[in-house]
C-alpha cells in the first residue's frame, strides 16, 4: 500500500509541476495569474477612491445577510441569496448594470472599509482576531498544552 501511495503522489506532483510550467510559459497566463493575485489590492484602490466621495458608506448593509447563513435552506425554504458581491460590483461600476449573475469578490478588509471606513477596518479585524484566538484556544489539542518548550 505504501508503494502505491508513493507512486500516486509522485505522479500527482510531476503532473502539477508540468502544468505549472506550462501555465507560466505564456505571457498572457502570467499576466492573468498576477491579476488574480493582485485582485485584493486593485479592488481596494477602486473602493477607496470612490468611497465616500462618490458612493456613501454602506453602514453594515453587506453584513445583514450573515444572520441567515446559520440557518440551512432545508429549514428556511425561501432563504435569501447572497447577492452583495453583484450589488457592490454594479454600484462601483465594475460589473455591467444588466449582469445579474456575476459576483465581484470583495475581500474582508475591503468590505469592512466600504461599510464603515477606516474605523470599520480596525474594528472588524479586531473582532476577527478575537474569534480566531478563541477558536484556536477552544479547539487546541490538550496534550500540546502540557508540553514544555525546549
Secondary structure, 3 states (H helix, E strand, C coil): CHHHHHHHHHHHHHHHHHHHHHHHHCHHHHHHHHHHHCHHHHHHHHHHHHECCCECCCCCHHHCCHHHHCCCCCCCCCCCCCCHHHHHHHHCCCCCCCCCCCCCCCCHHHHHHHHHHHHHHHHHHHHHHHHHHHHHHHCCCHHHHHCCCC
